Amino acid sequence: MKSEPSVSVLFPVHKDNPYLQDALTSLSQQTYGNLEILFLDNSEIGLSQEIWSNHPRLKYVRVAAGCGLSRALNYGISYSKSEYLARMDYDDICKPNRIREQIDFLESNPEIDILGSAIMFIGDVHDPYALVGSVGSRPNDPDVMQSYICEKNPLFHSTVVMRRTSMISNNLFYNPKYDGAEDYELWMRASRKLRISNLNSVLLDYRLHTDQLSRIGSRKTNYLADKIKLRQIWWVIFQKPSLNKHMFKLLLKRLMIYAKNAALMFF
């Protein structure tokens, strides 16, 4: 009988917060067996052992203080020796079967390298684009991902599972220059070399809260997302001429939005 593939969950933390323990508990209680949680502590002075020591499967990893999210994640990718890398944020909650469902799918579909899932929005604030109690989903057809990236992020970052060797062999690491939209920029580059998909199953509760929404909706994040969309539109124009009519219309629209957000960044 084949043994379960090993999985490392990249779990970066830069400070203690009210949601951290629920997130860790949801990972500790996964039905999947061959799993470790890489608690990537990139806080300024190091987090108290009381915060992380009571969770089975957890491996504490001290990374450079205040190094930023992308560098912390890249350290975790290099540190891990597992076959698969999973992502999880400190403020979300995994369904108990999340990792098992994703690994089962990836083992049965070796052509897919990066896999996300649908999410349920939870929390105590309301966003007009993500209502608490509603389900968020992304496409599951790998053939549409390159064009989809021209308009939206194709994955919910906290749901992702990746084949580690595929990422490393293609030099697919997070770009620190894009902190705030680091995942979007990585999927843009990955879509040109690897196959990306999503499960329709809701495997994660995605928390909406004030700190998170202020970061996601910041001028910097919007500006970086616009740059990513423009880069991908240009790439698709040259790689897929059959889509050029739509892409040139989209390019004009995105250039106007980019100019607006760029002005907001600097004035």
C-alpha positions as CSV (number, residue, x, y, z in Angstrom):
1,M,0.0,0.0,0.0
2,K,1.4,3.4,-1.0
3,S,2.1,5.7,1.9
4,E,0.6,9.2,2.1
5,P,2.6,11.9,0.4
6,S,4.1,14.4,2.9
7,V,2.6,17.9,3.2
8,S,4.1,21.0,4.8
9,V,1.7,23.9,5.6
10,L,3.4,27.3,5.2
11,F,2.0,29.3,8.1
12,P,3.7,32.7,8.5
13,V,3.0,34.7,11.6
14,H,4.3,38.2,12.5
15,K,2.3,38.8,15.6
16,D,-0.2,37.3,18.0
17,N,-3.8,38.0,17.2
18,P,-7.4,36.9,18.3
19,Y,-7.8,34.4,15.4
20,L,-4.5,32.5,15.5
21,Q,-5.5,29.7,17.8
22,D,-8.6,28.8,15.8
23,A,-6.5,28.6,12.6
24,L,-3.9,26.4,14.3
25,T,-6.5,24.1,15.8
26,S,-8.2,23.6,12.4
27,L,-4.8,22.5,11.0
28,S,-4.0,20.3,13.9
29,Q,-7.3,18.5,13.5
30,Q,-6.9,17.7,9.8
31,T,-8.0,14.2,8.9
32,Y,-4.9,13.8,6.7
33,G,-2.0,12.1,8.5
34,N,1.3,12.9,7.0
35,L,1.2,16.6,7.7
36,E,3.4,19.2,9.4
37,I,2.7,22.9,10.2
38,L,5.6,25.1,9.5
39,F,5.0,28.0,12.0
40,L,7.1,30.7,10.2
41,D,7.8,33.3,12.9
42,N,8.9,36.5,11.3
43,S,8.0,38.7,14.2
44,E,10.4,41.4,15.4
45,I,11.3,39.8,18.7
46,G,10.0,36.2,18.4
47,L,6.6,35.0,19.6
48,S,6.1,33.4,23.0
49,Q,6.3,29.6,23.1
50,E,2.8,29.6,24.7
51,I,1.3,30.7,21.4
52,W,2.4,27.8,19.4
53,S,3.7,25.0,21.6
54,N,0.3,23.2,22.3
55,H,-0.5,22.2,18.8
56,P,0.5,18.7,17.5
57,R,2.2,18.5,14.1
58,L,3.6,22.0,14.5
59,K,7.3,22.8,13.8
60,Y,8.5,26.1,14.9
61,V,10.7,27.9,12.4
62,R,12.3,31.2,13.3
63,V,12.9,33.3,10.1
64,A,14.5,36.7,9.8
65,A,12.7,39.3,12.0
66,G,10.4,41.6,10.0
67,C,11.5,40.0,6.7
68,G,8.1,40.4,5.1
69,L,5.6,37.8,3.9
70,S,7.2,36.8,0.6
71,R,10.6,36.2,2.1
72,A,9.1,34.2,5.0
73,L,7.2,32.0,2.5
74,N,10.2,31.5,0.4
75,Y,12.2,30.4,3.4
76,G,9.5,27.9,4.2
77,I,9.5,26.5,0.6
78,S,13.3,26.0,0.8
79,Y,13.1,24.6,4.4
80,S,10.4,22.0,3.7
81,K,11.3,18.6,2.4
82,S,7.7,17.5,1.8
83,E,6.2,16.5,-1.6
84,Y,3.5,19.1,-1.3
85,L,3.3,22.6,0.1
86,A,0.0,24.0,1.5
87,R,-0.8,27.6,2.4
88,M,-2.8,28.9,5.3
89,D,-3.3,32.3,6.9
90,Y,-3.5,33.0,10.6
91,D,-7.1,34.3,10.4
92,D,-8.8,31.5,8.4
93,I,-10.2,28.1,9.4
94,C,-9.7,24.9,7.4
95,K,-12.4,22.3,7.1
96,P,-11.2,19.0,8.7
97,N,-11.0,17.2,5.3
98,R,-9.4,20.1,3.4
99,I,-5.9,18.6,3.0
100,R,-7.1,15.1,2.3
101,E,-9.5,16.2,-0.5
102,Q,-6.8,18.3,-2.2
103,I,-4.1,15.7,-2.0
104,D,-6.5,13.0,-3.2
105,F,-7.3,15.1,-6.2
106,L,-3.6,16.0,-7.0
107,E,-2.6,12.3,-6.7
108,S,-5.3,11.4,-9.2
109,N,-4.5,14.3,-11.5
110,P,-0.7,14.5,-11.9
111,E,-1.0,17.1,-14.7
112,I,-2.2,19.7,-12.1
113,D,0.5,21.4,-10.1
114,I,-1.3,24.1,-8.1
115,L,-4.8,23.5,-6.6
116,G,-7.1,25.8,-4.7
117,S,-10.7,25.5,-3.5
118,A,-13.9,27.4,-2.9
119,I,-14.3,29.3,0.4
120,M,-17.0,30.5,2.7
121,F,-16.8,34.1,3.9
122,I,-17.0,34.5,7.7
123,G,-16.3,37.3,10.0
124,D,-17.7,40.4,11.6
125,V,-17.4,43.0,8.8
126,H,-19.2,43.3,5.5
127,D,-17.6,43.8,2.1
128,P,-19.8,44.6,-0.9
129,Y,-17.9,42.0,-3.0
130,A,-17.7,39.3,-0.3
131,L,-20.7,39.0,1.9
132,V,-20.4,37.1,5.2
133,G,-22.1,33.7,4.7
134,S,-21.6,33.7,0.9
135,V,-19.4,31.3,-1.1
136,G,-16.5,32.4,-3.2
137,S,-15.2,30.3,-6.0
138,R,-12.7,30.4,-8.8
139,P,-12.4,28.5,-12.2
140,N,-11.4,24.9,-12.2
141,D,-10.5,24.7,-15.9
142,P,-6.7,25.0,-16.3
143,D,-7.1,26.2,-19.9
144,V,-8.8,29.4,-18.9
145,M,-6.4,30.5,-16.1
146,Q,-4.0,32.5,-18.3
147,S,-6.7,34.8,-19.6
148,Y,-8.6,34.8,-16.2
149,I,-5.5,36.2,-14.5
150,C,-5.8,39.3,-16.8
151,E,-8.9,40.3,-14.7
152,K,-8.8,38.5,-11.4
153,N,-6.7,36.5,-9.0
154,P,-7.3,32.8,-10.0
155,L,-6.8,31.3,-6.5
156,F,-7.7,32.1,-2.9
157,H,-4.2,32.1,-1.4
158,S,-5.1,30.4,1.9
159,T,-6.6,27.4,0.1
160,V,-3.6,26.5,-2.1
161,V,-1.7,23.3,-2.3
162,M,1.3,23.1,-4.6
163,R,3.7,20.4,-5.8
164,R,7.0,21.5,-4.2
165,T,9.3,20.1,-6.9
166,S,7.3,21.8,-9.6
167,M,7.6,25.1,-7.9
168,I,11.4,24.8,-7.2
169,S,12.4,23.3,-10.5
170,N,10.7,26.2,-12.3
171,N,12.1,28.8,-9.9
172,L,8.7,29.8,-8.8
173,F,9.2,31.7,-5.5
174,Y,7.3,34.7,-4.2
175,N,8.5,38.1,-5.3
176,P,9.1,40.4,-2.3
177,K,8.6,43.5,-4.5
178,Y,5.0,42.5,-4.7
179,D,4.2,42.0,-1.0
180,G,0.5,42.8,-0.7
181,A,-0.2,41.0,-4.0
182,E,2.6,38.4,-3.8
183,D,0.3,35.4,-4.5
184,Y,-1.3,37.0,-7.6
185,E,2.1,37.8,-9.1
186,L,3.3,34.2,-8.4
187,W,0.2,32.7,-10.1
188,M,0.8,34.9,-13.1
189,R,4.3,33.5,-13.6
190,A,3.2,30.0,-12.7
191,S,0.4,29.9,-15.2
192,R,2.9,30.1,-18.0
193,K,4.7,27.0,-16.9
194,L,2.3,24.9,-14.8
195,R,-1.4,23.8,-14.7
196,I,-3.6,25.5,-12.1
197,S,-7.1,24.4,-11.0
198,N,-9.6,24.7,-8.1
199,L,-12.0,22.3,-6.4
200,N,-15.6,23.4,-6.2
201,S,-15.8,22.2,-2.6
202,V,-15.8,24.7,0.2
203,L,-12.7,23.7,2.1
204,L,-11.9,26.8,4.1
205,D,-13.7,29.6,6.0
206,Y,-12.2,32.9,4.9
207,R,-12.4,35.5,7.6
208,L,-13.3,39.1,6.8
209,H,-12.0,41.6,9.4
210,T,-10.9,45.2,9.6
211,D,-7.1,44.6,9.5
212,Q,-7.4,42.2,6.6
213,L,-9.7,44.3,4.5
214,S,-7.6,47.4,5.0
215,R,-4.6,45.6,3.7
216,I,-6.4,44.0,0.7
217,G,-8.1,47.2,-0.3
218,S,-5.0,49.4,0.1
219,R,-3.8,51.7,-2.6
220,K,-0.5,49.7,-2.8
221,T,-2.3,46.4,-3.3
222,N,-4.6,47.9,-6.0
223,Y,-1.6,49.4,-7.7
224,L,0.3,46.1,-7.7
225,A,-2.7,44.1,-8.9
226,D,-3.1,46.5,-11.8
227,K,0.6,46.0,-12.7
228,I,0.1,42.2,-12.7
229,K,-3.0,42.4,-14.9
230,L,-1.2,44.6,-17.4
231,R,1.8,42.3,-17.5
232,Q,-0.5,39.3,-18.1
233,I,-2.6,41.1,-20.8
234,W,0.6,41.9,-22.8
235,W,1.8,38.3,-22.5
236,V,-1.6,36.9,-23.7
237,I,-1.6,39.3,-26.6
238,F,1.7,37.9,-27.9
239,Q,1.0,34.3,-27.0
240,K,-2.6,33.9,-28.0
241,P,-3.5,36.1,-31.0
242,S,-7.0,34.6,-31.2
243,L,-7.9,36.5,-28.0
244,N,-6.5,39.9,-29.2
245,K,-9.8,41.6,-29.9
246,H,-10.9,41.1,-26.3
247,M,-7.4,41.7,-24.9
248,F,-6.9,45.1,-26.6
249,K,-10.2,46.3,-25.2
250,L,-9.2,45.0,-21.8
251,L,-5.8,46.6,-22.1
252,L,-7.3,50.1,-22.7
253,K,-9.6,49.6,-19.7
254,R,-6.8,48.4,-17.4
255,L,-4.4,51.2,-18.5
256,M,-7.0,53.8,-17.4
257,I,-7.5,52.1,-14.0
258,Y,-3.7,51.7,-13.6
259,A,-3.2,55.4,-14.3
260,K,-5.8,56.3,-11.7
261,N,-4.4,54.0,-9.0
262,A,-0.8,55.1,-9.8
263,A,-1.8,58.7,-9.2
264,L,-3.4,57.8,-5.9
265,M,-0.2,56.1,-4.9
266,F,2.0,59.1,-5.4
267,F,-0.3,62.1,-4.7
